[in-house]
Amino acid sequence: MTDFSLLAQLNNAHGPSGREEEVRKVVCEALSSVADEISFDGLGSVIARLNRHATGPKVAVVAHMDEVGFLIREIRPDGLLKVFKLGGIDPAVAVNSELEIKTRHGKKYTGLVWSNKPVTELTIDDLWVDVGATCQQEVIEMGIEIGDSAVFATRHFDLNNSGNLVAKALDDRIGCWLGLELMRTLADKNLPCDFYFVASVQEEVGTKGGKTAIEQLRPDVVLVLDVATAKHVSPSSGSQRVYGQGPCVVVADKIALGHYPLLNFVSDVAKEQGIPIQRDFLAGGGTDNGPATLVGSGIAGLAVTLPVRNCHSAYTQVNQQDVTQCLCLLQHVITQLDETQKARLYPYYS
Ligand SMILES: [Zn+2]
């Protein structure tokens, strides 16, 4: 039985883009007993090395720490707040939700999102956040100021103990959990590569930390872990990225192509191990794999994603079996990434 208590801690941490400190603390604490070196990029991404004496190609698994959320943009005379959104949040999804507001000094408040407009006409400007204050002065006395952050307030839970895990921040704390599990489970292995876990910042506002951390690290191979909205099996939607049918490898997204030799290598490992994978296309978005791939003279990169339900909402849901299969796949991929395999990924250099 897999222990998901660390995932619950990660999921419950308050960490929208640029305000990842609570997540970084959980990540660094979990790494403290396994990583040989921990460093940071200038924006606050964590770069953890498994074994400082390791040889072989530099392999980085990347997952972003930030979640979608809001910044307080205006405190109105009537005590209601207006917000600026961090990442792709549909106002129709945000309305009627409960938020957790965090002040500069770490105090937390509940905010309820409401609007007078019909859901079909909503923009982010039509949302008001109610903290129970009747005037601007009351909000200021609570210690809330313009620029404070807010996230959905949901706590991590298992849906009727079905193995379907639900939280506000599975995008991408599930990737962070996988990265930490890889560090922990591979710590006593004799790896053929120099393995790193990168927990990046500000992915939801334009894949920022994925660029800066990879610039600093300059690995040979990048595996980006993220999530994407699952589809249902139907004649119109096709059969890719189906919830509960295994992790996905991204052939192409809006900003990057999966490195073809790497895509094939990961697919071959999955086949050898009997792990089901889905070859996917993300037409509407990208991941940290975009900027990571274009660092230096170019790096072999691939996004490995998990199908989720209700992405960028208060209740994002992931299937536990998809998660454990993804972990197993990554463990096998990393333990096979040696110099010979690296040469196969870059055939044009030989
Ligand atoms: Zn994500």
Residues whose N, C-alpha, C, O or C-beta is under 5 A from the ligand:
A	BS01	ZN	D171 D172 D226 V227
